[in-house]
Amino acid sequence: MKIIFATNNKNKVEEIKHLSHQKFQIFTLEEVGIDIDIPEPHDTLEANATEKSSTIYKLTNEAVFSEDTGLEVHALGGAPGVKSARYAGEGRNMQDNIDKLLHELKDKPSRAAQFRTVVSLIIGGKEYQFEGICKGHITHEMDGSNGFGYDPVFIPEGSNTTFANMDITEKNKFSHRKKAVQQLIDFLNAYQA
C-alpha cells in the first residue's frame, strides 16, 4: 500500500518509517513532488492534523496521513500545546522555545507534562484519527543531543533520562508518536484485509 505522509519534517519521517517496519510504502511530500507549506491555523492538534491531511488528499486523491504533536505542561495550563513549534514566536528556533519553557517553569513547583500526538488518516475519502500520549516531566536544564524539539528537557514516566539521551529504539518504548502510529498501522493492516 502506498501512503503519503503529509510533512516536510525529516526527523518525523525517520521515526515513522522506523515504526512501520516497511509494511507500507510511505512517501514524503518531497517524494511525491509536493512543495508546499501547509498552514496550522487551528487551536487544536486534531484540527491542525486534519488540515494537513485533507490539503494533501485534495491534491492527490491518495491515502494520506499527517500528525500534529504538542508538549502540554500542566503548570502552564497546557502550553505550549498546539503552539509548541512556535512557542517563542514565529521565526524562532527550538533553542528559543526551550529557553522560554525553562524560564516560565523557573518558579513552578510542578513540572509535570505530556507529549500528545494526533494522527489524521484520510483513506477512501474518510478521515480517521488516532491519539498517543506520553506522560513525564520537564527537567531544569537541557541534557542530551539526540532527537529533536523538546527532547533535551523531557523525561518520560518510567525513565530517568531525557528523550535526547535515547536512541530511536529506546525512545519508541515510550513515544507518544509511536502509540498513535501503532494505532494507524493496526488500522491499515485491518483495512487491507
C-alpha positions in Angstrom: 0.0 0.0 0.0 1.2 3.5 -0.9 0.6 6.2 1.6 1.7 9.8 1.7 3.0 11.3 5.0 2.0 15.0 4.8 5.1 16.5 6.4 8.4 18.1 5.5 9.9 17.2 8.8 12.7 14.7 8.1 13.0 13.7 11.8 9.3 12.7 11.9 9.6 10.8 8.7 12.6 8.8 10.0 10.7 7.9 13.2 7.6 6.8 11.4 9.4 4.7 8.8 11.3 3.0 11.7 7.9 2.2 13.3 6.2 0.9 10.2 8.8 -1.8 9.6 8.4 -1.2 5.9 4.9 -2.7 5.9 3.7 0.2 3.8 5.3 2.4 1.2 5.5 5.7 2.9 6.2 8.7 0.7 7.1 12.1 1.9 5.7 15.3 0.3 9.0 15.8 -1.4 9.0 12.3 -2.8 5.6 12.9 -4.5 6.7 16.3 -5.8 4.6 18.5 -3.5 6.4 21.5 -2.3 4.0 23.5 -0.1 4.0 24.7 3.5 0.6 23.6 4.9 -0.7 26.2 7.4 -1.5 25.1 11.0 -4.0 27.9 11.8 -6.2 26.0 14.3 -6.2 25.9 18.1 -6.3 22.1 18.5 -3.9 19.4 17.4 -6.9 17.5 15.9 -7.9 20.4 13.6 -4.3 21.0 12.5 -3.8 17.3 11.7 -7.0 17.3 9.7 -5.9 20.5 7.8 -2.7 18.9 6.7 -4.1 15.5 5.6 -7.1 17.0 3.9 -5.0 19.5 2.0 -2.8 16.8 0.6 -5.7 14.4 -0.1 -7.4 17.1 -2.2 -4.2 17.5 -4.2 -3.5 13.8 -4.7 -6.7 11.8 -4.1 -4.3 9.2 -2.5 -4.2 7.7 1.0 -2.5 10.3 3.2 -1.8 10.8 6.9 -0.5 13.6 8.9 0.2 14.3 12.5 0.3 17.2 14.9 2.1 17.0 18.2 2.2 19.3 21.2 4.0 19.4 24.5 1.4 20.1 27.2 2.8 21.4 30.5 0.3 21.3 33.4 1.7 24.3 35.4 1.3 26.4 32.2 -2.3 25.5 31.6 -1.4 23.1 28.8 1.0 25.4 27.0 2.9 25.4 24.7 0.4 22.8 23.3 -0.6 23.4 19.7 1.9 26.2 19.5 4.9 24.0 20.5 6.9 24.6 17.4 6.3 28.4 17.6 6.3 28.9 21.3 8.9 31.7 21.4 7.3 33.3 18.3 7.4 33.0 14.5 10.8 32.7 13.1 12.3 31.4 16.4 14.1 28.0 16.7 13.8 25.1 19.1 16.5 26.5 21.4 14.5 29.7 21.8 11.4 27.6 22.6 13.2 25.5 25.2 14.7 28.7 26.8 11.3 30.2 27.1 9.8 27.0 28.5 12.5 26.6 31.2 12.2 30.3 32.1 8.4 30.1 32.5 8.8 27.0 34.7 11.5 28.5 36.9 9.3 29.1 39.9 6.7 26.4 39.4 6.7 23.5 41.9 5.2 21.1 39.4 7.0 20.2 36.2 4.5 17.5 35.0 4.0 17.4 31.3 2.9 15.2 28.5 3.5 14.9 24.8 0.4 14.3 22.8 0.2 13.3 19.1 -2.9 13.2 16.9 -2.7 11.4 13.6 -5.2 12.1 10.9 -5.6 9.5 8.2 -7.7 10.0 5.1 -8.3 6.9 3.0 -11.1 6.2 0.6 -12.5 9.7 1.2 -13.0 9.1 5.0 -11.0 10.5 7.9 -9.8 8.5 11.0 -7.9 9.9 13.9 -5.6 8.2 16.4 -4.1 9.7 19.6 -0.9 8.8 21.6 0.1 10.3 24.9 3.4 10.1 26.8 3.4 11.5 30.3 6.6 12.7 32.0 8.2 15.9 33.4 10.4 18.8 32.3 14.0 18.9 33.5 15.6 22.1 34.9 18.2 22.1 32.2 18.9 20.5 28.8 20.5 17.1 28.7 21.4 15.0 25.6 21.9 15.6 21.9 19.7 13.0 20.2 16.2 13.6 18.9 14.6 16.9 18.2 12.2 19.5 19.6 11.8 19.4 23.3 13.6 16.0 23.7 16.5 17.5 25.7 14.2 18.7 28.5 11.6 15.9 28.7 11.9 12.7 30.8 9.1 10.2 30.2 7.5 8.3 33.0 9.4 5.1 33.6 12.8 6.5 32.7 15.4 8.6 34.5 16.8 10.3 31.4 15.6 12.6 28.7 14.4 11.6 25.2 17.6 13.3 23.9 19.7 10.7 25.6 17.9 7.8 23.9 18.4 6.2 20.6 15.3 5.9 18.4 14.6 2.3 19.6 14.7 3.3 23.2 12.6 6.4 22.6 9.9 4.3 20.9 9.4 2.3 24.1 7.8 5.5 25.5 6.9 7.6 22.4 3.6 9.4 22.1 4.1 9.3 18.3 4.7 5.5 18.4 1.5 5.0 20.3 -0.6 7.0 17.7 1.3 5.5 14.7 0.8 1.9 16.1 -2.9 2.5 16.1 -2.6 3.8 12.5 -0.6 0.7 11.4 -3.1 -1.6 13.1 -6.0 0.1 11.4 -4.2 -0.1 8.0 -3.5 -3.8 8.5 -7.2 -4.4 9.1 -8.2 -2.1 6.3 -6.1 -4.1 3.8 -7.6 -7.4 4.8 
